[in-house]
Amino acid sequence: MDIVALIELLVKEIFEAEENFLQNLKDLYSFENAVKSSTDHFAAGFIGMILSSINKHIYDSSWRKGKYNVQRTDTQRSNAHIL
């Protein structure tokens, strides 16, 4: 997933939370939880993208190839909240 897709998902989830809140203005607690959950999902996805990018950079670097062998590579799991 790329950054644009992550941002689109974040915006979609926040607008859905706003829409639900506007239908029941007394339920501020659910609104806060929905927005927090959306931002947590975004942050986790963003951190995962950055770490995957760094991992690929290290894997592809000539410096690493000259000094270290890769013992294994793990595949990235999909984000459970997207499924």
HTML snippet that shows the backbone in 3Dmol.js (N, CA, C, O; Angstrom):
<script src="https://3Dmol.org/build/3Dmol-min.js"></script>
<div id="view" style="width:600px;height:400px;position:relative"></div>
<script>
const pdb = `
ATOM      1  N   MET A   1       0.852  -1.174   0.000  1.00  0.00           N
ATOM      2  CA  MET A   1       0.000   0.000   0.000  1.00  0.00           C
ATOM      3  C   MET A   1       0.898   1.237   0.000  1.00  0.00           C
ATOM      4  O   MET A   1       1.895   1.286   0.720  1.00  0.00           O
ATOM      5  N   ASP A   2       0.547   2.218  -0.796  1.00  0.00           N
ATOM      6  CA  ASP A   2       1.351   3.434  -0.852  1.00  0.00           C
ATOM      7  C   ASP A   2       0.752   4.524   0.032  1.00  0.00           C
ATOM      8  O   ASP A   2      -0.340   4.363   0.576  1.00  0.00           O
ATOM      9  N   ILE A   3       1.473   5.628   0.169  1.00  0.00           N
ATOM     10  CA  ILE A   3       1.062   6.696   1.079  1.00  0.00           C
ATOM     11  C   ILE A   3      -0.272   7.305   0.661  1.00  0.00           C
ATOM     12  O   ILE A   3      -1.083   7.663   1.515  1.00  0.00           O
ATOM     13  N   VAL A   4      -0.506   7.426  -0.644  1.00  0.00           N
ATOM     14  CA  VAL A   4      -1.770   8.005  -1.114  1.00  0.00           C
ATOM     15  C   VAL A   4      -2.945   7.130  -0.688  1.00  0.00           C
ATOM     16  O   VAL A   4      -3.972   7.640  -0.240  1.00  0.00           O
ATOM     17  N   ALA A   5      -2.797   5.828  -0.825  1.00  0.00           N
ATOM     18  CA  ALA A   5      -3.864   4.908  -0.413  1.00  0.00           C
ATOM     19  C   ALA A   5      -4.089   4.983   1.093  1.00  0.00           C
ATOM     20  O   ALA A   5      -5.229   4.922   1.552  1.00  0.00           O
ATOM     21  N   LEU A   6      -3.013   5.115   1.863  1.00  0.00           N
ATOM     22  CA  LEU A   6      -3.151   5.251   3.316  1.00  0.00           C
ATOM     23  C   LEU A   6      -3.902   6.531   3.684  1.00  0.00           C
ATOM     24  O   LEU A   6      -4.770   6.521   4.556  1.00  0.00           O
ATOM     25  N   ILE A   7      -3.562   7.623   3.016  1.00  0.00           N
ATOM     26  CA  ILE A   7      -4.224   8.898   3.297  1.00  0.00           C
ATOM     27  C   ILE A   7      -5.687   8.837   2.880  1.00  0.00           C
ATOM     28  O   ILE A   7      -6.556   9.332   3.597  1.00  0.00           O
ATOM     29  N   GLU A   8      -5.965   8.239   1.736  1.00  0.00           N
ATOM     30  CA  GLU A   8      -7.356   8.105   1.295  1.00  0.00           C
ATOM     31  C   GLU A   8      -8.179   7.296   2.295  1.00  0.00           C
ATOM     32  O   GLU A   8      -9.320   7.648   2.597  1.00  0.00           O
ATOM     33  N   LEU A   9      -7.600   6.222   2.803  1.00  0.00           N
ATOM     34  CA  LEU A   9      -8.291   5.408   3.800  1.00  0.00           C
ATOM     35  C   LEU A   9      -8.516   6.198   5.086  1.00  0.00           C
ATOM     36  O   LEU A   9      -9.593   6.127   5.678  1.00  0.00           O
ATOM     37  N   LEU A  10      -7.508   6.948   5.519  1.00  0.00           N
ATOM     38  CA  LEU A  10      -7.636   7.773   6.715  1.00  0.00           C
ATOM     39  C   LEU A  10      -8.772   8.782   6.557  1.00  0.00           C
ATOM     40  O   LEU A  10      -9.622   8.909   7.438  1.00  0.00           O
ATOM     41  N   VAL A  11      -8.783   9.485   5.453  1.00  0.00           N
ATOM     42  CA  VAL A  11      -9.819  10.498   5.222  1.00  0.00           C
ATOM     43  C   VAL A  11     -11.200   9.853   5.174  1.00  0.00           C
ATOM     44  O   VAL A  11     -12.153  10.379   5.748  1.00  0.00           O
ATOM     45  N   LYS A  12     -11.309   8.718   4.493  1.00  0.00           N
ATOM     46  CA  LYS A  12     -12.588   8.011   4.404  1.00  0.00           C
ATOM     47  C   LYS A  12     -13.088   7.621   5.797  1.00  0.00           C
ATOM     48  O   LYS A  12     -14.257   7.832   6.120  1.00  0.00           O
ATOM     49  N   GLU A  13     -12.207   7.056   6.616  1.00  0.00           N
ATOM     50  CA  GLU A  13     -12.603   6.634   7.957  1.00  0.00           C
ATOM     51  C   GLU A  13     -12.982   7.817   8.842  1.00  0.00           C
ATOM     52  O   GLU A  13     -13.918   7.720   9.636  1.00  0.00           O
ATOM     53  N   ILE A  14     -12.268   8.928   8.716  1.00  0.00           N
ATOM     54  CA  ILE A  14     -12.580  10.109   9.529  1.00  0.00           C
ATOM     55  C   ILE A  14     -13.915  10.720   9.109  1.00  0.00           C
ATOM     56  O   ILE A  14     -14.706  11.132   9.958  1.00  0.00           O
ATOM     57  N   PHE A  15     -14.167  10.778   7.800  1.00  0.00           N
ATOM     58  CA  PHE A  15     -15.456  11.305   7.342  1.00  0.00           C
ATOM     59  C   PHE A  15     -16.611  10.408   7.775  1.00  0.00           C
ATOM     60  O   PHE A  15     -17.691  10.901   8.104  1.00  0.00           O
ATOM     61  N   GLU A  16     -16.389   9.091   7.776  1.00  0.00           N
ATOM     62  CA  GLU A  16     -17.426   8.171   8.256  1.00  0.00           C
ATOM     63  C   GLU A  16     -17.692   8.405   9.748  1.00  0.00           C
ATOM     64  O   GLU A  16     -18.842   8.390  10.189  1.00  0.00           O
ATOM     65  N   ALA A  17     -16.622   8.620  10.518  1.00  0.00           N
ATOM     66  CA  ALA A  17     -16.775   8.902  11.947  1.00  0.00           C
ATOM     67  C   ALA A  17     -17.551  10.202  12.158  1.00  0.00           C
ATOM     68  O   ALA A  17     -18.411  10.288  13.034  1.00  0.00           O
ATOM     69  N   GLU A  18     -17.235  11.209  11.343  1.00  0.00           N
ATOM     70  CA  GLU A  18     -17.949  12.491  11.447  1.00  0.00           C
ATOM     71  C   GLU A  18     -19.429  12.314  11.111  1.00  0.00           C
ATOM     72  O   GLU A  18     -20.298  12.832  11.813  1.00  0.00           O
ATOM     73  N   GLU A  19     -19.703  11.589  10.049  1.00  0.00           N
ATOM     74  CA  GLU A  19     -21.087  11.353   9.637  1.00  0.00           C
ATOM     75  C   GLU A  19     -21.877  10.645  10.741  1.00  0.00           C
ATOM     76  O   GLU A  19     -23.008  11.018  11.051  1.00  0.00           O
ATOM     77  N   ASN A  20     -21.260   9.620  11.324  1.00  0.00           N
ATOM     78  CA  ASN A  20     -21.928   8.909  12.427  1.00  0.00           C
ATOM     79  C   ASN A  20     -22.152   9.820  13.626  1.00  0.00           C
ATOM     80  O   ASN A  20     -23.196   9.748  14.274  1.00  0.00           O
ATOM     81  N   PHE A  21     -21.183  10.672  13.922  1.00  0.00           N
ATOM     82  CA  PHE A  21     -21.305  11.592  15.048  1.00  0.00           C
ATOM     83  C   PHE A  21     -22.417  12.610  14.812  1.00  0.00           C
ATOM     84  O   PHE A  21     -23.177  12.923  15.728  1.00  0.00           O
ATOM     85  N   LEU A  22     -22.515  13.125  13.590  1.00  0.00           N
ATOM     86  CA  LEU A  22     -23.554  14.114  13.289  1.00  0.00           C
ATOM     87  C   LEU A  22     -24.960  13.527  13.393  1.00  0.00           C
ATOM     88  O   LEU A  22     -25.931  14.261  13.579  1.00  0.00           O
ATOM     89  N   GLN A  23     -25.064  12.205  13.272  1.00  0.00           N
ATOM     90  CA  GLN A  23     -26.356  11.548  13.428  1.00  0.00           C
ATOM     91  C   GLN A  23     -26.720  11.345  14.902  1.00  0.00           C
ATOM     92  O   GLN A  23     -27.887  11.154  15.244  1.00  0.00           O
ATOM     93  N   ASN A  24     -25.699  11.389  15.769  1.00  0.00           N
ATOM     94  CA  ASN A  24     -25.937  11.227  17.211  1.00  0.00           C
ATOM     95  C   ASN A  24     -24.919  12.083  17.965  1.00  0.00           C
ATOM     96  O   ASN A  24     -23.882  11.588  18.407  1.00  0.00           O
ATOM     97  N   LEU A  25     -25.226  13.358  18.103  1.00  0.00           N
ATOM     98  CA  LEU A  25     -24.283  14.315  18.697  1.00  0.00           C
ATOM     99  C   LEU A  25     -23.958  14.038  20.163  1.00  0.00           C
ATOM    100  O   LEU A  25     -22.989  14.587  20.687  1.00  0.00           O
ATOM    101  N   LYS A  26     -24.726  13.222  20.816  1.00  0.00           N
ATOM    102  CA  LYS A  26     -24.472  12.911  22.222  1.00  0.00           C
ATOM    103  C   LYS A  26     -23.392  11.839  22.394  1.00  0.00           C
ATOM    104  O   LYS A  26     -22.906  11.618  23.504  1.00  0.00           O
ATOM    105  N   ASP A  27     -23.024  11.184  21.312  1.00  0.00           N
ATOM    106  CA  ASP A  27     -22.070  10.072  21.400  1.00  0.00           C
ATOM    107  C   ASP A  27     -20.656  10.524  21.009  1.00  0.00           C
ATOM    108  O   ASP A  27     -20.061  10.022  20.056  1.00  0.00           O
ATOM    109  N   LEU A  28     -20.150  11.476  21.770  1.00  0.00           N
ATOM    110  CA  LEU A  28     -18.796  11.990  21.523  1.00  0.00           C
ATOM    111  C   LEU A  28     -17.747  10.902  21.740  1.00  0.00           C
ATOM    112  O   LEU A  28     -16.731  10.881  21.046  1.00  0.00           O
ATOM    113  N   TYR A  29     -17.975  10.010  22.681  1.00  0.00           N
ATOM    114  CA  TYR A  29     -17.033   8.936  22.995  1.00  0.00           C
ATOM    115  C   TYR A  29     -16.765   8.059  21.756  1.00  0.00           C
ATOM    116  O   TYR A  29     -15.612   7.761  21.446  1.00  0.00           O
ATOM    117  N   SER A  30     -17.811   7.656  21.066  1.00  0.00           N
ATOM    118  CA  SER A  30     -17.642   6.819  19.865  1.00  0.00           C
ATOM    119  C   SER A  30     -16.928   7.578  18.765  1.00  0.00           C
ATOM    120  O   SER A  30     -16.117   7.008  18.036  1.00  0.00           O
ATOM    121  N   PHE A  31     -17.229   8.868  18.643  1.00  0.00           N
ATOM    122  CA  PHE A  31     -16.561   9.690  17.639  1.00  0.00           C
ATOM    123  C   PHE A  31     -15.059   9.767  17.914  1.00  0.00           C
ATOM    124  O   PHE A  31     -14.240   9.583  17.013  1.00  0.00           O
ATOM    125  N   GLU A  32     -14.715  10.042  19.173  1.00  0.00           N
ATOM    126  CA  GLU A  32     -13.292  10.116  19.540  1.00  0.00           C
ATOM    127  C   GLU A  32     -12.588   8.786  19.284  1.00  0.00           C
ATOM    128  O   GLU A  32     -11.479   8.759  18.749  1.00  0.00           O
ATOM    129  N   ASN A  33     -13.225   7.695  19.661  1.00  0.00           N
ATOM    130  CA  ASN A  33     -12.617   6.374  19.448  1.00  0.00           C
ATOM    131  C   ASN A  33     -12.445   6.059  17.971  1.00  0.00           C
ATOM    132  O   ASN A  33     -11.424   5.495  17.580  1.00  0.00           O
ATOM    133  N   ALA A  34     -13.419   6.410  17.147  1.00  0.00           N
ATOM    134  CA  ALA A  34     -13.337   6.138  15.718  1.00  0.00           C
ATOM    135  C   ALA A  34     -12.200   6.936  15.075  1.00  0.00           C
ATOM    136  O   ALA A  34     -11.462   6.407  14.244  1.00  0.00           O
ATOM    137  N   VAL A  35     -12.059   8.201  15.458  1.00  0.00           N
ATOM    138  CA  VAL A  35     -10.982   9.028  14.903  1.00  0.00           C
ATOM    139  C   VAL A  35      -9.626   8.519  15.378  1.00  0.00           C
ATOM    140  O   VAL A  35      -8.682   8.450  14.591  1.00  0.00           O
ATOM    141  N   LYS A  36      -9.521   8.166  16.647  1.00  0.00           N
ATOM    142  CA  LYS A  36      -8.258   7.638  17.173  1.00  0.00           C
ATOM    143  C   LYS A  36      -7.888   6.331  16.480  1.00  0.00           C
ATOM    144  O   LYS A  36      -6.729   6.122  16.122  1.00  0.00           O
ATOM    145  N   SER A  37      -8.857   5.465  16.292  1.00  0.00           N
ATOM    146  CA  SER A  37      -8.608   4.202  15.609  1.00  0.00           C
ATOM    147  C   SER A  37      -8.123   4.443  14.183  1.00  0.00           C
ATOM    148  O   SER A  37      -7.207   3.769  13.711  1.00  0.00           O
ATOM    149  N   SER A  38      -8.734   5.397  13.505  1.00  0.00           N
ATOM    150  CA  SER A  38      -8.335   5.728  12.134  1.00  0.00           C
ATOM    151  C   SER A  38      -6.899   6.236  12.085  1.00  0.00           C
ATOM    152  O   SER A  38      -6.119   5.827  11.226  1.00  0.00           O
ATOM    153  N   THR A  39      -6.554   7.126  13.007  1.00  0.00           N
ATOM    154  CA  THR A  39      -5.199   7.666  12.998  1.00  0.00           C
ATOM    155  C   THR A  39      -4.181   6.604  13.427  1.00  0.00           C
ATOM    156  O   THR A  39      -3.053   6.599  12.934  1.00  0.00           O
ATOM    157  N   ASP A  40      -4.563   5.715  14.332  1.00  0.00           N
ATOM    158  CA  ASP A  40      -3.669   4.612  14.715  1.00  0.00           C
ATOM    159  C   ASP A  40      -3.402   3.688  13.522  1.00  0.00           C
ATOM    160  O   ASP A  40      -2.266   3.267  13.305  1.00  0.00           O
ATOM    161  N   HIS A  41      -4.445   3.376  12.754  1.00  0.00           N
ATOM    162  CA  HIS A  41      -4.270   2.527  11.567  1.00  0.00           C
ATOM    163  C   HIS A  41      -3.347   3.198  10.561  1.00  0.00           C
ATOM    164  O   HIS A  41      -2.479   2.554   9.972  1.00  0.00           O
ATOM    165  N   PHE A  42      -3.545   4.501  10.371  1.00  0.00           N
ATOM    166  CA  PHE A  42      -2.688   5.237   9.447  1.00  0.00           C
ATOM    167  C   PHE A  42      -1.239   5.193   9.912  1.00  0.00           C
ATOM    168  O   PHE A  42      -0.338   4.901   9.125  1.00  0.00           O
ATOM    169  N   ALA A  43      -1.015   5.481  11.184  1.00  0.00           N
ATOM    170  CA  ALA A  43       0.348   5.507  11.728  1.00  0.00           C
ATOM    171  C   ALA A  43       1.022   4.142  11.589  1.00  0.00           C
ATOM    172  O   ALA A  43       2.188   4.059  11.203  1.00  0.00           O
ATOM    173  N   ALA A  44       0.294   3.080  11.900  1.00  0.00           N
ATOM    174  CA  ALA A  44       0.867   1.734  11.780  1.00  0.00           C
ATOM    175  C   ALA A  44       1.223   1.416  10.328  1.00  0.00           C
ATOM    176  O   ALA A  44       2.288   0.862  10.054  1.00  0.00           O
ATOM    177  N   GLY A  45       0.342   1.762   9.413  1.00  0.00           N
ATOM    178  CA  GLY A  45       0.617   1.531   7.996  1.00  0.00           C
ATOM    179  C   GLY A  45       1.801   2.345   7.499  1.00  0.00           C
ATOM    180  O   GLY A  45       2.628   1.847   6.735  1.00  0.00           O
ATOM    181  N   PHE A  46       1.882   3.601   7.935  1.00  0.00           N
ATOM    182  CA  PHE A  46       2.979   4.471   7.528  1.00  0.00           C
ATOM    183  C   PHE A  46       4.312   3.963   8.062  1.00  0.00           C
ATOM    184  O   PHE A  46       5.297   3.913   7.326  1.00  0.00           O
ATOM    185  N   ILE A  47       4.347   3.590   9.325  1.00  0.00           N
ATOM    186  CA  ILE A  47       5.579   3.053   9.907  1.00  0.00           C
ATOM    187  C   ILE A  47       5.987   1.769   9.190  1.00  0.00           C
ATOM    188  O   ILE A  47       7.167   1.561   8.908  1.00  0.00           O
ATOM    189  N   GLY A  48       5.020   0.915   8.897  1.00  0.00           N
ATOM    190  CA  GLY A  48       5.314  -0.313   8.153  1.00  0.00           C
ATOM    191  C   GLY A  48       5.914  -0.033   6.791  1.00  0.00           C
ATOM    192  O   GLY A  48       6.855  -0.707   6.371  1.00  0.00           O
ATOM    193  N   MET A  49       5.370   0.968   6.093  1.00  0.00           N
ATOM    194  CA  MET A  49       5.911   1.335   4.778  1.00  0.00           C
ATOM    195  C   MET A  49       7.349   1.818   4.901  1.00  0.00           C
ATOM    196  O   MET A  49       8.208   1.418   4.115  1.00  0.00           O
ATOM    197  N   ILE A  50       7.618   2.672   5.880  1.00  0.00           N
ATOM    198  CA  ILE A  50       8.967   3.214   6.061  1.00  0.00           C
ATOM    199  C   ILE A  50       9.957   2.099   6.402  1.00  0.00           C
ATOM    200  O   ILE A  50      11.048   2.045   5.833  1.00  0.00           O
ATOM    201  N   LEU A  51       9.585   1.214   7.321  1.00  0.00           N
ATOM    202  CA  LEU A  51      10.483   0.123   7.703  1.00  0.00           C
ATOM    203  C   LEU A  51      10.724  -0.837   6.539  1.00  0.00           C
ATOM    204  O   LEU A  51      11.837  -1.333   6.368  1.00  0.00           O
ATOM    205  N   SER A  52       9.702  -1.099   5.747  1.00  0.00           N
ATOM    206  CA  SER A  52       9.871  -1.946   4.560  1.00  0.00           C
ATOM    207  C   SER A  52      10.810  -1.295   3.556  1.00  0.00           C
ATOM    208  O   SER A  52      11.628  -1.971   2.931  1.00  0.00           O
ATOM    209  N   SER A  53      10.690   0.017   3.403  1.00  0.00           N
ATOM    210  CA  SER A  53      11.560   0.750   2.489  1.00  0.00           C
ATOM    211  C   SER A  53      13.014   0.709   2.957  1.00  0.00           C
ATOM    212  O   SER A  53      13.928   0.510   2.157  1.00  0.00           O
ATOM    213  N   ILE A  54      13.216   0.898   4.252  1.00  0.00           N
ATOM    214  CA  ILE A  54      14.575   0.837   4.806  1.00  0.00           C
ATOM    215  C   ILE A  54      15.150  -0.569   4.641  1.00  0.00           C
ATOM    216  O   ILE A  54      16.316  -0.733   4.284  1.00  0.00           O
ATOM    217  N   ASN A  55      14.323  -1.576   4.904  1.00  0.00           N
ATOM    218  CA  ASN A  55      14.763  -2.957   4.750  1.00  0.00           C
ATOM    219  C   ASN A  55      15.213  -3.233   3.317  1.00  0.00           C
ATOM    220  O   ASN A  55      16.249  -3.861   3.101  1.00  0.00           O
ATOM    221  N   LYS A  56      14.438  -2.766   2.341  1.00  0.00           N
ATOM    222  CA  LYS A  56      14.785  -2.973   0.936  1.00  0.00           C
ATOM    223  C   LYS A  56      16.076  -2.233   0.592  1.00  0.00           C
ATOM    224  O   LYS A  56      16.923  -2.753  -0.134  1.00  0.00           O
ATOM    225  N   HIS A  57      16.219  -1.021   1.119  1.00  0.00           N
ATOM    226  CA  HIS A  57      17.428  -0.243   0.871  1.00  0.00           C
ATOM    227  C   HIS A  57      18.666  -0.981   1.396  1.00  0.00           C
ATOM    228  O   HIS A  57      19.682  -1.063   0.706  1.00  0.00           O
ATOM    229  N   ILE A  58      18.577  -1.505   2.596  1.00  0.00           N
ATOM    230  CA  ILE A  58      19.694  -2.260   3.168  1.00  0.00           C
ATOM    231  C   ILE A  58      19.947  -3.526   2.359  1.00  0.00           C
ATOM    232  O   ILE A  58      21.094  -3.860   2.064  1.00  0.00           O
ATOM    233  N   TYR A  59      18.878  -4.228   2.001  1.00  0.00           N
ATOM    234  CA  TYR A  59      19.005  -5.471   1.237  1.00  0.00           C
ATOM    235  C   TYR A  59      19.701  -5.221  -0.103  1.00  0.00           C
ATOM    236  O   TYR A  59      20.531  -6.025  -0.528  1.00  0.00           O
ATOM    237  N   ASP A  60      19.373  -4.123  -0.763  1.00  0.00           N
ATOM    238  CA  ASP A  60      19.928  -3.821  -2.078  1.00  0.00           C
ATOM    239  C   ASP A  60      21.298  -3.149  -2.042  1.00  0.00           C
ATOM    240  O   ASP A  60      21.945  -3.029  -3.082  1.00  0.00           O
ATOM    241  N   SER A  61      21.753  -2.709  -0.874  1.00  0.00           N
ATOM    242  CA  SER A  61      22.987  -1.919  -0.811  1.00  0.00           C
ATOM    243  C   SER A  61      24.230  -2.765  -1.098  1.00  0.00           C
ATOM    244  O   SER A  61      24.341  -3.915  -0.673  1.00  0.00           O
ATOM    245  N   SER A  62      25.142  -2.161  -1.821  1.00  0.00           N
ATOM    246  CA  SER A  62      26.407  -2.850  -2.123  1.00  0.00           C
ATOM    247  C   SER A  62      27.237  -3.025  -0.854  1.00  0.00           C
ATOM    248  O   SER A  62      27.983  -3.996  -0.729  1.00  0.00           O
ATOM    249  N   TRP A  63      27.110  -2.095   0.081  1.00  0.00           N
ATOM    250  CA  TRP A  63      27.827  -2.213   1.348  1.00  0.00           C
ATOM    251  C   TRP A  63      27.419  -3.497   2.070  1.00  0.00           C
ATOM    252  O   TRP A  63      28.280  -4.238   2.543  1.00  0.00           O
ATOM    253  N   ARG A  64      26.110  -3.768   2.160  1.00  0.00           N
ATOM    254  CA  ARG A  64      25.631  -4.976   2.812  1.00  0.00           C
ATOM    255  C   ARG A  64      26.087  -6.208   2.060  1.00  0.00           C
ATOM    256  O   ARG A  64      26.502  -7.192   2.672  1.00  0.00           O
ATOM    257  N   LYS A  65      26.014  -6.168   0.745  1.00  0.00           N
ATOM    258  CA  LYS A  65      26.387  -7.321  -0.065  1.00  0.00           C
ATOM    259  C   LYS A  65      27.863  -7.671   0.099  1.00  0.00           C
ATOM    260  O   LYS A  65      28.246  -8.835  -0.007  1.00  0.00           O
ATOM    261  N   GLY A  66      28.683  -6.661   0.357  1.00  0.00           N
ATOM    262  CA  GLY A  66      30.109  -6.899   0.541  1.00  0.00           C
ATOM    263  C   GLY A  66      30.471  -7.444   1.913  1.00  0.00           C
ATOM    264  O   GLY A  66      31.553  -8.005   2.082  1.00  0.00           O
ATOM    265  N   LYS A  67      29.594  -7.291   2.892  1.00  0.00           N
ATOM    266  CA  LYS A  67      29.930  -7.677   4.265  1.00  0.00           C
ATOM    267  C   LYS A  67      29.022  -8.739   4.866  1.00  0.00           C
ATOM    268  O   LYS A  67      29.457  -9.528   5.704  1.00  0.00           O
ATOM    269  N   TYR A  68      27.759  -8.763   4.443  1.00  0.00           N
ATOM    270  CA  TYR A  68      26.802  -9.645   5.084  1.00  0.00           C
ATOM    271  C   TYR A  68      25.956 -10.389   4.059  1.00  0.00           C
ATOM    272  O   TYR A  68      25.677  -9.881   2.973  1.00  0.00           O
ATOM    273  N   ASN A  69      25.551 -11.613   4.428  1.00  0.00           N
ATOM    274  CA  ASN A  69      24.628 -12.388   3.607  1.00  0.00           C
ATOM    275  C   ASN A  69      23.248 -12.343   4.245  1.00  0.00           C
ATOM    276  O   ASN A  69      23.117 -12.334   5.469  1.00  0.00           O
ATOM    277  N   VAL A  70      22.242 -12.314   3.419  1.00  0.00           N
ATOM    278  CA  VAL A  70      20.873 -12.331   3.909  1.00  0.00           C
ATOM    279  C   VAL A  70      20.515 -13.770   4.255  1.00  0.00           C
ATOM    280  O   VAL A  70      20.645 -14.665   3.420  1.00  0.00           O
ATOM    281  N   GLN A  71      20.067 -13.991   5.478  1.00  0.00           N
ATOM    282  CA  GLN A  71      19.717 -15.332   5.928  1.00  0.00           C
ATOM    283  C   GLN A  71      18.280 -15.686   5.602  1.00  0.00           C
ATOM    284  O   GLN A  71      17.963 -16.841   5.318  1.00  0.00           O
ATOM    285  N   ARG A  72      17.414 -14.689   5.644  1.00  0.00           N
ATOM    286  CA  ARG A  72      16.008 -14.928   5.322  1.00  0.00           C
ATOM    287  C   ARG A  72      15.341 -13.602   4.999  1.00  0.00           C
ATOM    288  O   ARG A  72      15.826 -12.538   5.381  1.00  0.00           O
ATOM    289  N   THR A  73      14.250 -13.678   4.309  1.00  0.00           N
ATOM    290  CA  THR A  73      13.410 -12.497   4.083  1.00  0.00           C
ATOM    291  C   THR A  73      11.979 -12.879   4.439  1.00  0.00           C
ATOM    292  O   THR A  73      11.505 -13.956   4.078  1.00  0.00           O
ATOM    293  N   ASP A  74      11.316 -12.009   5.133  1.00  0.00           N
ATOM    294  CA  ASP A  74       9.924 -12.228   5.516  1.00  0.00           C
ATOM    295  C   ASP A  74       9.044 -11.360   4.640  1.00  0.00           C
ATOM    296  O   ASP A  74       9.426 -10.252   4.262  1.00  0.00           O
ATOM    297  N   THR A  75       7.875 -11.863   4.322  1.00  0.00           N
ATOM    298  CA  THR A  75       6.947 -11.059   3.536  1.00  0.00           C
ATOM    299  C   THR A  75       6.081 -10.243   4.467  1.00  0.00           C
ATOM    300  O   THR A  75       5.798 -10.653   5.592  1.00  0.00           O
ATOM    301  N   GLN A  76       5.662  -9.086   3.991  1.00  0.00           N
ATOM    302  CA  GLN A  76       4.817  -8.194   4.771  1.00  0.00           C
ATOM    303  C   GLN A  76       3.408  -8.742   4.818  1.00  0.00           C
ATOM    304  O   GLN A  76       2.851  -9.134   3.793  1.00  0.00           O
ATOM    305  N   ARG A  77       2.832  -8.771   6.012  1.00  0.00           N
ATOM    306  CA  ARG A  77       1.438  -9.181   6.169  1.00  0.00           C
ATOM    307  C   ARG A  77       0.543  -8.004   5.867  1.00  0.00           C
ATOM    308  O   ARG A  77       0.906  -6.853   6.111  1.00  0.00           O
ATOM    309  N   SER A  78      -0.628  -8.296   5.336  1.00  0.00           N
ATOM    310  CA  SER A  78      -1.586  -7.219   5.058  1.00  0.00           C
ATOM    311  C   SER A  78      -2.128  -6.674   6.370  1.00  0.00           C
ATOM    312  O   SER A  78      -2.161  -7.377   7.380  1.00  0.00           O
ATOM    313  N   ASN A  79      -2.546  -5.435   6.346  1.00  0.00           N
ATOM    314  CA  ASN A  79      -3.113  -4.806   7.537  1.00  0.00           C
ATOM    315  C   ASN A  79      -4.493  -5.378   7.811  1.00  0.00           C
ATOM    316  O   ASN A  79      -5.354  -5.373   6.932  1.00  0.00           O
ATOM    317  N   ALA A  80      -4.705  -5.864   9.011  1.00  0.00           N
ATOM    318  CA  ALA A  80      -5.958  -6.519   9.366  1.00  0.00           C
ATOM    319  C   ALA A  80      -7.148  -5.564   9.289  1.00  0.00           C
ATOM    320  O   ALA A  80      -8.261  -5.997   8.991  1.00  0.00           O
ATOM    321  N   HIS A  81      -6.936  -4.282   9.550  1.00  0.00           N
ATOM    322  CA  HIS A  81      -8.063  -3.353   9.539  1.00  0.00           C
ATOM    323  C   HIS A  81      -8.586  -3.075   8.144  1.00  0.00           C
ATOM    324  O   HIS A  81      -9.702  -2.580   7.988  1.00  0.00           O
ATOM    325  N   ILE A  82      -7.797  -3.386   7.128  1.00  0.00           N
ATOM    326  CA  ILE A  82      -8.206  -3.130   5.749  1.00  0.00           C
ATOM    327  C   ILE A  82      -9.042  -4.270   5.212  1.00  0.00           C
ATOM    328  O   ILE A  82      -9.872  -4.069   4.326  1.00  0.00           O
ATOM    329  N   LEU A  83      -8.835  -5.459   5.736  1.00  0.00           N
ATOM    330  CA  LEU A  83      -9.545  -6.638   5.227  1.00  0.00           C
ATOM    331  C   LEU A  83     -11.009  -6.610   5.479  1.00  0.00           C
ATOM    332  O   LEU A  83     -11.719  -7.543   5.100  1.00  0.00           O
TER     333      LEU A  83
END
`;
const viewer = $3Dmol.createViewer("view");
viewer.addModel(pdb, "pdb");
viewer.setStyle({}, {cartoon: {color: "spectrum"}});
viewer.zoomTo();
viewer.render();
</script>
